[in-house]
Each structure stands twice: as C-alpha cells, then as structure tokens.
Amino acid sequence: PGDRVIVDLSDRAPSPPGAFLVWDGVGIVVKLVEIVRGSDPQKIRLKSRNPGYEAYEATEDEARILGRVRGRISSM
C-alpha cells in the first residue's frame, strides 16, 4: 500500500515476460505476465510475487495488458 509504479503505456507485448499493469476483468493489477506457449487462442499467464495468490491464465478478451512496469516508488 502506498507504492507507485512507473508504466510504459507503449509497451504492451508480453515478450519478453515481465511485470505489467493489467485489467484482469475485475480491476487494474500489477502482475508478472508471460505467454502460454502453444495456446490457441493465445493466452497469457498472470502471476503474483506474493505466494498467497495463485497464477491464472486468460485470453486477450479476458485480460488486457495496459503497459510494462518500468519502476516503482516506495513510500517511507
């Protein structure tokens, strides 16, 4: 809570994988995103650094990548 992220809105391709700002159908979240190889239609896997949250997969219709996270500003 209280942290801010710097997001490159022009970089929405999950290759290479990394941290992205994503609309997941419920809200806007920061997730680690990677392409699920061999999926048709193409899916992405969304993971959290917090082990308390399970990874899940979504199509482009179910989740929309808004931009790549380039930095974080933490509160003191």
CORNOR-V297306 format. One record per backbone hydrogen bond with DSSP energy under -1.0 kcal/mol. NH is the residue of the N-H (numbers start at 1). CO is the residue of the C=O. E is the energy in kcal/mol with one decimal. If there is no record, write none. Layout:
# CORNOR-V297306
nh: <NH	NH>
co: <CO	CO>
e: <E	E>
This chain:
# CORNOR-V297306
nh: <4	6	8	11	18	20	21	22	23	24	29	31	32	33	34	36	39	44	45	46	47	53	56	58	63	64	66	67	68	69	70	71	73>
co: <73	71	68	8	33	31	67	29	64	27	22	20	47	18	45	43	36	58	34	56	32	50	46	44	59	23	21	21	8	19	6	6	4>
e: <-2.7	-2.7	-3.1	-1.4	-1.7	-2.8	-3.0	-3.3	-2.8	-2.3	-2.9	-2.3	-3.1	-3.3	-1.6	-2.6	-1.5	-2.8	-3.4	-3.4	-2.7	-1.9	-2.1	-2.2	-2.0	-2.8	-3.1	-1.2	-1.7	-2.4	-3.4	-1.3	-3.3>
